[in-house]
């Protein structure tokens, strides 16, 4: 490939008018563009297939010359041309002119390149009209355009790093046509490189609706009542103890212990996701329902009669609490509590003996 030597650069306004001092010796054309980018900070956009057609190497010495002058010298004798846009310099093949006379009414093809799921613009995407082999690049807002295009049918091909190539058939009839391109993430050309975003992995939390709860109650072989997460979301209940009071025949003692049909907590049994909940008290098998936040509850079922699937030591009834599958989402929760204690809050001195 030879060697490349960088000497000096001085940037000026306008990509093509920036001046450069640079030497090439037996360098491939793509390597020349890479050195230009490193030295001037100007980005070059081109189709790799177009560059592969230029097989000869280049030896040149530019001393404080503009990029425009340097490119004219480098591309002399090739079928490549260049133009400047607001994000860099685009290199493309000269459009082949067929027939004796060009069309008298050339048209324009334009549009926008965006992400398929988020509709975010994709700047720097390569867009090509395959039939006449001309290429352009989308700007910082994702817009692209072709000018002086003859009416006819074309294959519009768009490519972008990390996205699958998009190909669509288009037709230019009335001088101007607009075709937006929606790119889908994922490309076989990346091999082992995976391009993904956390936002695309976020799914809605699966929750039990009122309709789904009624179906469960209807198909149950025993007497059962319940409350769904859809109902809980419409209330201001902060925990399972407050939410379960909406079920008939159920009350709460001390704002946390379950009472079913008048029988206190020692006669009732609590399940969490079909597993017996451990006792939260020292001298009783009672379970503190206020420990379970309402935001993670999917549904609560209250069984008031014996069932073969439950343990037989629940004389009063069985409460089964099912939680949402939180592994499927990323969420941020805020919870604020406030309390007031008479004789203590806002007092300068505590009560003493």
C-alpha positions as CSV (number, residue, x, y, z in Angstrom):
1,X,0.0,0.0,0.0
2,X,2.9,2.3,0.5
3,X,3.1,5.0,3.1
4,X,1.3,8.3,3.9
5,X,2.9,11.4,5.4
6,X,1.0,14.2,7.2
7,X,2.8,17.5,7.4
8,X,0.5,20.5,8.2
9,X,-3.1,21.7,8.0
10,X,-4.9,24.9,8.5
11,X,-8.8,24.9,8.6
12,X,-10.8,27.7,7.0
13,X,-14.6,28.1,6.6
14,X,-16.1,25.9,3.9
15,X,-15.1,22.2,3.5
16,X,-13.8,22.5,-0.1
17,X,-11.9,25.8,0.6
18,X,-10.0,24.5,3.6
19,X,-6.3,24.4,2.8
20,X,-4.1,21.4,3.3
21,X,-0.4,20.4,3.0
22,X,-0.1,16.7,2.5
23,X,1.9,14.1,0.6
24,X,0.8,10.7,-0.8
25,X,3.0,8.0,-2.1
26,X,1.6,4.8,-3.7
27,X,-1.6,5.2,-1.7
28,X,-5.0,3.8,-2.6
29,X,-7.9,6.2,-3.1
30,X,-9.7,5.2,0.0
31,X,-6.5,5.8,2.1
32,X,-6.2,9.2,0.6
33,X,-9.7,10.1,1.8
34,X,-9.0,8.7,5.2
35,X,-5.9,10.9,5.5
36,X,-7.9,13.9,4.4
37,X,-10.4,13.3,7.2
38,X,-7.7,12.9,9.8
39,X,-5.9,16.0,8.8
40,X,-8.8,18.4,8.1
41,X,-11.7,16.9,10.1
42,X,-13.9,17.0,7.0
43,X,-16.0,13.8,6.5
44,X,-16.0,12.0,3.1
45,X,-19.1,10.0,2.1
46,X,-18.9,7.5,-0.8
47,X,-20.1,4.1,-1.9
48,X,-17.4,1.4,-1.4
49,X,-18.3,-0.2,-4.7
50,X,-17.5,3.0,-6.5
51,X,-14.1,3.3,-5.0
52,X,-13.2,-0.3,-5.7
53,X,-13.5,0.5,-9.4
54,X,-10.4,2.7,-9.1
55,X,-7.5,0.2,-8.9
56,X,-4.5,2.5,-9.5
57,X,-2.5,4.1,-6.6
58,X,-1.8,7.8,-6.2
59,X,1.3,9.8,-5.6
60,X,0.9,13.5,-5.0
61,X,2.3,16.4,-3.1
62,X,-0.1,19.2,-2.0
63,X,1.5,22.3,-0.5
64,X,-1.0,24.7,1.1
65,X,-3.7,24.0,-1.5
66,X,-7.5,23.9,-1.1
67,X,-9.3,20.5,-0.8
68,X,-11.2,21.3,-4.0
69,X,-7.9,21.7,-5.9
70,X,-6.5,18.5,-4.4
71,X,-9.6,16.5,-5.2
72,X,-9.6,17.8,-8.8
73,X,-6.1,16.5,-9.2
74,X,-6.7,13.1,-7.5
75,X,-10.0,12.3,-9.3
76,X,-8.7,13.4,-12.7
77,X,-9.0,10.4,-15.1
78,X,-11.6,8.7,-12.9
79,X,-15.4,8.5,-13.2
80,X,-15.8,10.1,-9.8
81,X,-17.1,13.6,-9.0
82,X,-17.5,15.4,-5.7
83,X,-19.9,17.9,-4.1
84,X,-20.1,19.7,-0.8
85,X,-23.1,19.6,1.6
86,X,-23.6,20.8,5.1
87,X,-22.1,17.7,6.8
88,X,-19.1,16.9,4.5
89,X,-18.1,16.0,1.0
90,X,-19.9,13.4,-1.1
91,X,-18.1,11.4,-3.8
92,X,-20.1,9.6,-6.4
93,X,-19.9,8.3,-10.0
94,X,-20.8,10.5,-12.9
95,X,-24.3,9.8,-14.1
96,X,-24.3,7.9,-17.4
97,X,-26.2,9.8,-20.1
98,X,-28.0,7.6,-22.5
99,X,-29.4,8.7,-25.8
100,X,-28.5,11.7,-27.9
101,X,-30.2,14.3,-25.7
102,X,-30.8,14.6,-22.1
103,X,-34.4,15.1,-20.8
104,X,-35.6,18.6,-21.0
105,X,-37.6,18.3,-17.7
106,X,-35.4,16.6,-15.1
107,X,-37.0,16.1,-11.8
108,X,-36.1,15.8,-8.1
109,X,-36.3,12.8,-5.7
110,X,-36.2,13.7,-2.1
111,X,-37.3,12.4,1.3
112,X,-36.1,11.6,4.8
113,X,-34.3,8.7,6.4
114,X,-35.6,7.8,9.9
115,X,-35.5,4.9,12.4
116,X,-38.4,2.5,11.8
117,X,-39.5,2.3,15.5
118,X,-38.6,5.7,16.9
119,X,-38.9,7.9,13.7
120,X,-35.6,9.6,14.8
121,X,-33.6,11.0,11.8
122,X,-30.5,9.2,10.7
123,X,-27.9,11.7,9.5
124,X,-25.1,10.4,7.3
125,X,-27.1,7.5,5.7
126,X,-26.1,6.6,2.2
127,X,-28.9,6.7,-0.4
128,X,-28.3,5.5,-3.9
129,X,-30.4,5.3,-7.1
130,X,-29.2,2.0,-8.5
131,X,-30.4,2.4,-12.1
132,X,-28.2,5.4,-12.8
133,X,-25.8,4.7,-10.0
134,X,-25.8,8.1,-8.2
135,X,-25.3,8.5,-4.5
136,X,-26.0,11.1,-1.9
137,X,-25.9,11.3,1.9
138,X,-28.7,12.4,4.3
139,X,-28.1,15.6,6.3
140,X,-28.1,16.2,10.0
141,X,-32.0,16.1,10.0
142,X,-32.1,12.9,7.9
143,X,-33.2,14.6,4.6
144,X,-31.7,13.6,1.2
145,X,-32.4,14.7,-2.3
146,X,-31.4,13.9,-5.9
147,X,-31.6,16.6,-8.6
148,X,-31.7,16.5,-12.4
149,X,-33.2,13.0,-12.4
150,X,-35.0,11.9,-15.6
151,X,-38.5,10.6,-15.2
152,X,-38.7,6.8,-14.9
153,X,-38.6,3.9,-12.5
154,X,-35.7,3.4,-10.1
155,X,-34.4,1.3,-7.3
156,X,-33.8,3.4,-4.2
157,X,-31.3,1.8,-1.9
158,X,-30.4,3.2,1.6
159,X,-27.8,1.9,4.0
160,X,-26.7,2.9,7.5
161,X,-24.3,1.4,10.0
162,X,-26.2,-0.9,12.3
163,X,-29.3,-1.0,10.1
164,X,-30.5,-3.4,7.5
165,X,-30.3,-2.2,3.9
166,X,-33.6,-0.8,2.7
167,X,-34.5,-1.2,-1.0
168,X,-37.7,0.0,-2.6
169,X,-39.0,0.6,-6.2
170,X,-39.9,4.2,-6.9
171,X,-41.3,6.1,-9.9
172,X,-40.6,9.7,-10.9
173,X,-43.3,11.2,-13.2
174,X,-44.2,14.8,-12.5
175,X,-40.9,16.4,-11.9
176,X,-40.7,15.8,-8.2
177,X,-41.3,12.8,-5.9
178,X,-41.0,12.3,-2.2
179,X,-40.1,8.9,-0.7
180,X,-39.3,8.6,3.1
181,X,-37.1,5.7,4.1
182,X,-37.7,3.8,7.4
183,X,-34.6,1.8,8.4
184,X,-34.9,-1.2,10.7
185,X,-32.1,-1.9,13.2
186,X,-30.0,-5.1,12.6
187,X,-27.7,-6.0,9.8
188,X,-26.1,-9.4,8.8
189,X,-23.0,-7.5,7.7
190,X,-22.1,-6.6,11.3
191,X,-21.2,-10.2,12.2
192,X,-20.7,-10.4,16.0
193,X,-21.4,-6.7,16.6
194,X,-24.9,-6.1,18.1
195,X,-26.5,-2.7,17.9
196,X,-29.4,-2.2,20.2
197,X,-31.0,0.3,22.4
198,X,-32.5,-0.1,25.8
199,X,-35.7,1.6,24.7
200,X,-36.6,-1.2,22.3
201,X,-36.4,-3.8,25.0
202,X,-38.9,-2.1,27.2
203,X,-42.3,-3.9,27.3
204,X,-45.5,-3.1,29.1
205,X,-45.9,-4.9,32.4
206,X,-48.4,-7.7,32.0
207,X,-51.2,-7.1,34.4
208,X,-54.6,-8.7,35.1
209,X,-57.6,-6.7,33.8
210,X,-61.1,-6.7,35.3
211,X,-62.2,-8.9,32.4
212,X,-59.4,-11.4,33.0
213,X,-60.2,-11.5,36.8
214,X,-63.9,-12.2,36.1
215,X,-62.9,-15.1,33.9
216,X,-60.7,-16.5,36.7
217,X,-63.5,-16.2,39.2
218,X,-66.0,-17.8,36.8
219,X,-63.8,-20.8,36.2
220,X,-62.7,-21.4,39.8
221,X,-64.0,-24.6,41.4
222,X,-64.4,-23.0,44.8
223,X,-65.9,-19.7,46.2
224,X,-63.4,-16.9,45.4
225,X,-63.4,-13.1,45.2
226,X,-60.6,-10.9,44.1
227,X,-59.2,-7.6,42.9
228,X,-57.2,-6.9,39.7
229,X,-54.2,-4.6,39.1
230,X,-56.5,-2.5,36.9
231,X,-58.8,-1.8,39.8
232,X,-55.8,-1.2,42.2
233,X,-54.3,1.4,39.7
234,X,-57.5,3.4,40.0
235,X,-57.3,3.8,43.8
236,X,-54.8,5.5,46.1
237,X,-54.0,2.3,48.0
238,X,-50.3,2.1,48.9
239,X,-50.1,-1.6,49.9
240,X,-51.8,-4.9,49.8
241,X,-53.5,-4.4,53.1
242,X,-55.3,-1.3,51.8
243,X,-56.1,-2.9,48.5
244,X,-57.6,-6.1,49.9
245,X,-60.2,-4.2,51.8
246,X,-62.1,-3.7,48.5
247,X,-62.9,-7.4,48.5
248,X,-66.2,-8.3,50.2
249,X,-65.9,-10.2,53.5
250,X,-62.4,-9.1,54.2
251,X,-61.2,-6.6,56.8
252,X,-57.8,-5.5,58.1
253,X,-56.8,-5.3,61.8
254,X,-54.1,-2.8,62.8
255,X,-53.8,-1.8,59.2
256,X,-51.8,-4.9,58.3
257,X,-53.4,-8.2,59.5
258,X,-56.0,-10.1,57.5
259,X,-59.4,-10.9,58.9
260,X,-61.8,-13.1,56.8
261,X,-65.4,-13.5,57.7
262,X,-64.6,-12.3,61.3
263,X,-61.9,-14.8,61.9
264,X,-58.6,-13.2,62.9
265,X,-55.2,-13.6,61.3
266,X,-54.3,-16.9,63.0
267,X,-57.1,-18.7,61.1
268,X,-56.1,-17.4,57.7
269,X,-53.3,-18.3,55.3
270,X,-51.4,-16.0,52.8
271,X,-49.8,-17.2,49.6
272,X,-47.2,-15.2,47.5
273,X,-47.1,-16.4,43.9
274,X,-48.5,-19.8,45.0
275,X,-46.0,-20.2,47.9
276,X,-47.0,-19.9,51.5
277,X,-45.8,-16.5,52.9
278,X,-43.6,-16.7,55.9
279,X,-44.8,-15.3,59.2
280,X,-43.7,-11.8,60.0
281,X,-44.6,-12.1,63.7
282,X,-42.8,-13.8,66.5
283,X,-45.7,-15.5,68.3
284,X,-48.2,-15.8,65.5
285,X,-48.2,-17.0,62.0
286,X,-49.8,-13.8,60.8
287,X,-48.4,-12.0,57.7
288,X,-48.0,-8.3,57.5
289,X,-49.8,-7.3,54.2
290,X,-48.6,-3.7,54.5
291,X,-45.1,-4.9,53.5
292,X,-46.2,-5.4,49.9
293,X,-46.5,-2.2,47.8
294,X,-49.6,-2.0,45.6
295,X,-47.6,-1.1,42.5
296,X,-46.2,-4.6,42.2
297,X,-49.4,-6.5,42.7
298,X,-50.9,-8.2,39.6
299,X,-54.0,-9.6,41.3
300,X,-55.3,-10.7,44.7
301,X,-57.6,-13.8,45.1
302,X,-59.5,-14.5,48.3
303,X,-60.7,-18.2,48.7
304,X,-63.4,-18.6,51.4
305,X,-63.8,-22.4,51.1
306,X,-61.5,-25.3,51.3
307,X,-59.6,-26.4,48.1
308,X,-57.5,-29.5,47.4
309,X,-54.7,-27.2,46.1
310,X,-54.3,-25.3,49.4
311,X,-53.2,-26.4,52.8
312,X,-55.9,-27.5,55.2
313,X,-55.1,-25.4,58.2
314,X,-56.8,-22.2,57.0
315,X,-60.2,-22.2,58.7
316,X,-61.1,-18.7,57.8
317,X,-59.8,-18.5,54.2
318,X,-56.8,-18.3,51.9
319,X,-55.4,-15.1,50.3
320,X,-53.3,-15.5,47.2
321,X,-51.2,-12.5,46.1
322,X,-49.6,-12.5,42.6
323,X,-47.0,-9.9,41.7
324,X,-46.2,-8.4,38.3
325,X,-43.2,-9.7,36.3
326,X,-40.9,-6.7,36.7
327,X,-38.0,-8.3,34.9
328,X,-39.4,-7.3,31.5
329,X,-39.2,-3.5,32.1
330,X,-37.1,-0.7,33.5
331,X,-39.1,1.6,35.8
332,X,-38.6,4.4,38.3
333,X,-40.9,4.7,41.3
334,X,-41.3,7.5,43.8
335,X,-43.1,7.0,47.1
336,X,-43.6,9.8,49.7
337,X,-45.1,9.2,53.2
338,X,-45.9,11.7,55.9
339,X,-46.8,11.2,59.5
340,X,-47.8,13.2,62.5
341,X,-47.4,12.2,66.2
342,X,-49.3,14.2,68.8
343,X,-47.2,15.6,71.5
344,X,-44.0,15.0,69.5
345,X,-44.1,16.6,66.1
346,X,-43.3,20.4,66.0
347,X,-42.6,20.4,69.7
348,X,-39.4,22.0,71.2
349,X,-39.2,19.6,74.1
350,X,-40.2,15.9,74.5
351,X,-42.3,14.7,77.3
352,X,-40.3,13.3,80.2
353,X,-41.0,11.3,83.4
